[in-house]
Amino acid sequence: MTSRPTPAMFARTSCKPVAAIHYVARLTGETPCVDIAAAVNGRTIVMAAEPACDEADVHRALLRTLKTVWAHEDGGLEIYGLPAELREVAQLDPEFRGIEFPSTATGRLSSTWETCRASFALMQETLYRKAEQQKAPEEAAHLTIATDASKQKCSNVVGIAAVSTSGRITTSQVATSKVLEGEFAAIELALSTVRGNVASVEVLTDSQKAARNLNIVLRGAQTQRPGCGPEEVKCLRRLDRVRHSGVQVSVRWVRGHSGHELNELAHRSAVTARRNAQWGLEDSPQMAHLHEELRQVVAAV
């Protein structure tokens, strides 16, 4: 039994060349550009990083690539990967008579698209990843972190804060009846933020007792004093872990409310953290203002 012919049986297979273009625009950073790869009939013909400051520059670079690809046309060209705006421009331009834009990459076009993508990935590896690996390692940082605790007599909610020259404000709260325990909790919070390539940390506290107790430990005269509260114990354990990671730690007392910028920011951040906890707030506009103040302080250093 012979099957009936269908229109598909009489469809002509297109002999036009097939092409693919793959691109990524990088319009931020020190050297804004658009990275482009193009392939025709399974062979890469373009791998370039073109300067580009905006979308208009990107379109001009892609149009130049299209003209390079079009030089390989033979009675037209099937091309995949161009943005819709450029497809519309090309279809109206007599220069590109016979151009087609398939909606999917199938058949010969599929292998050309894969070649284009592979070339693009190789270009990215060469331009960016290897360059990153060849960069000189950054110098280890020194951080100064001011800490403070805020407590009201009628409540055991203590707001704590750590304000760092890295530009970071970290806040939390603990439940304790002793302000000193809150001061140790704030210092533990500060040390918990020490990560990455850090060589040394100076912790500032306006609690003379907390500074004295920790400096006794740092000098090696004592590991833990009798009668330590739970927050002090946690602080000492954190201190030990940070020092064992190779970071040099020092603790310095600063007089509270004496105009020290980091200390003042730490105090206000701790007050804000306490109020947020007492009033059941997730955050407050005040914290955003504190972050902006810290940014200005760090920028002025």
N, C-alpha and C positions, 0 to 999 in steps of 0.2 A: 504494500500500500504506500502510495506516494503522498507525502505531506504537502499541504497547500503552501505556496510561496507567500512570504510575508514581506512588508516593506523593508524590514531590516536586512533581508537577503540581498536587496538591490541597492542598499545604502553604500555609497562610495567611501572608502577609507581615506581620510584626509592625508595628503602628502605634504602639507605645509610643515615647515620647521616648527619645533616646539621650544618654548623658552620659559624660564622661571626667574623671578626676582625676589630676593628676601632682604629685608632691611630692618634696622632698629635705629630710631632717632634718639640721640643723647644730647639734649638741649640744656643740661645743667652741668656744673663743674667747670674746671679750668679751661678745657678745650672742647666746647660743644661741637658736635658733629653728627653725621648720619653714616652708619656703617652699612655697606651695600655689597651683596654678592649676586651675580647673575650667571645663568648657564643656558646654553643652546644645544639642543640635541644631545644631552648627556655630557657636555663639555663645559667647564667653567671658563667664562671669558672676562668676568669683572670681579675683582675683590678690592674694595676701596673704602677709605674713611674720608668722607667729604666734609669740609667745614660747613656748619649750619647753625645759625643763631635762632631761627624760628621756623614755623611750618612752611613758609614761603620758600626758604632756602632748601628745606627737605624736598619739596615738590620740584624745584629746579634741578636738584641733584638726581632725582629719580627720572626726570624727563631726559637728562643727558644720558643716563644709563639705558633708557628705552631706545634712544636713537642709536646707541652702540649696538644694542641687541637687534634693532631693526635692520642693520646693515647685513644681517644674515637671512633676511626674508627671501622667500622664493615663491612668488605668487601669493604672498601673504605670510602670516605668522600667528601661531597660537601662543598666547603668553599668560602666565599665571602668577599672581602675587602682587599686582599693582593695586593701590588704593582706588576706591570708587571714583574720586575726583579726577584722577589722571586717566582712568579708563574712559570717562566721558569726554575729556579733552581729546584723547587719541582718536576716538571714534568719529569726532567731528572734523579732524584734521585730514585733508587730502593726502598729506605726506604718508599717512599710515593706512592707505587703502588696502583692504584685505586683512586687516588685523582682527583677531578674535580673542575673546576673553572667556575661556571655559570656567564654569563655576566650581569644578572639582578637578583635581589632578589625577587622571587615570591613563592607562596605557603608556605610550611613550612619554607622555608628560609627567607621569608619576616618577619614572626613573630620573628624569631631568630635574624635577623638584627635589628629589633626595640628594642628587649631586650638588645642587645649589645650597641646600641646607648644610651639607657636610662641609662645603667650602667656607660657608659663613661661620660655622662652629670653629673651624681651624683658624680663621682670621681672628675670632674673639680670643682664642687661646693665645695666639701670638701677640696681639695688641694689648691685652689686659691682664690675663692671669699670669703669664710669664713676667710681665713688667712688675706686677705686685710682688712676685716671689723675689725679684732682683732688688727691690727696695731695701735700703739699709734699715736695720731694726731700729725702732724708735727708742730714744733714751728713756730709761726708767723714770717714772714720775715721782715727785715729792708732793704729798698732800698735807694740807692743814685742815683739820675738821674741828669746828667748834660744837660743843654739846651743851644742852641745858634740860632741866626738868621743871615742870610747873604743876603746883598742887595747891588746892584750897584747904583750909583747916577743916571745913565741914564735910569733906569728901575724900575717899581713898583713890579716886581716879587721878592719875598722874600723866600729864602729857609730856612726851619726850621728843627731842629733835636733835638731828646732826646736820650741820651745814658745812659743806666741803668746798674747797677752792677748785674742785672739778666742776663746779656749777650745779651740784646736786643738793637738794634739801630732802631729807628722809625724816618722816615723823611716825610716831606710834603712840601707844598708851599702855600703861601697866596699872595693876591694882595693888597698892601698898599704902600703909599708914605712915611710912617714913620717907621724907624728901631725899635723904641720902641714898636710899635704895633706888629712887627714881634717877638720881645722878649716875649711879652705876649702870642702870638700864640704858640711859642715853649714851654712855660711853660704849657699852656693848653694841648698841645699834650702829654707832659710828664705825666701829671695827668690822661689823658685818658687811659694810659697803665696800671694803677694801678688796678689789679684784683686779686682775689684769697685771699689766707691767708697772707695778708700784715698788719703788725701792724703800721709801720711808714714809712714815705717817707721824705727824705731830697732832696730838689730841689736846684741845683746849677745854678746860672746865672751870667754872667759877666756884666750884666746891673745893675748898682747901683740904678737907678730910679725904675726899675721893682721890685728889691728886697725890696727897701724901701716902695713902695706903698703896696706890698703884706704883708709885716710884720706889717704895720699899721692895715690892715684888720685882720691879725692873732691875734693881741693883742686886737682886739675888739674896737679899738678907732674909727673906721670908717668902714662902709660897702662898700661904693663906692664913690670915689672922684668925684667932679664936672668935667665935660668935658672928661670923660672916652671915649676912642675910642671903636669901636665894638669888637676888639680882646681882649682888657682888660676886657670888660664886660663878654665875653664868658669865659675868664680865671677865673674871680671871681665866676661865676656860677659853673664852674667845680670844683673849689676849695671847694665851699660850699657843693657840692654833695659828694665829696670824704671824707670830714671831717664828714659829717652826716652818712657816712657808717661805722664810727668808726676808720678810719685811722688817725693817728697823722701826721700832715704836718708841715714841717719847710722849710723856704726859706733862702738860704745863698748866699751872694755875693762872688765870687772869681775873682781875677784879671785875665783878659784875656791875653793869650799869655805869661803866666808866667811859663809854664811847668807842669801845672796840667793835668794829663793824661786824665781824663774824659772830662775836658773842651776842651782840644786840639782835642780829637776825635769828640766832639760835633760840634766844629767849622768847622772841615774838612768835617763832614757829612752834615752840613748845606750848605756849599759851593758846595758840590757835588749835593745836592738836587736842589739848584738854577740853576746850570749849566744844569742839566738834564732837568729841566723845560724849560729853555731858548732855549735849543738846541733840544727839542722834543724827548729826550731819555727816554726809559722805565727804564733803569738801566745802570750801568757802572761797569767795572772791579774794579774801585776805591772803590766802596761800599763793594765788597767782601773782599778787603784788609783791610778795616776799621773793618769789622766784625771779621776778624782774629786777628787784633791788640787788639780789645776789649776782645776777648777770652783769650789772653795772659795776659792782664791786670787783668782780673777777677781771673784767675788761680793763679796769683802771690799774691793776697790778702790773 
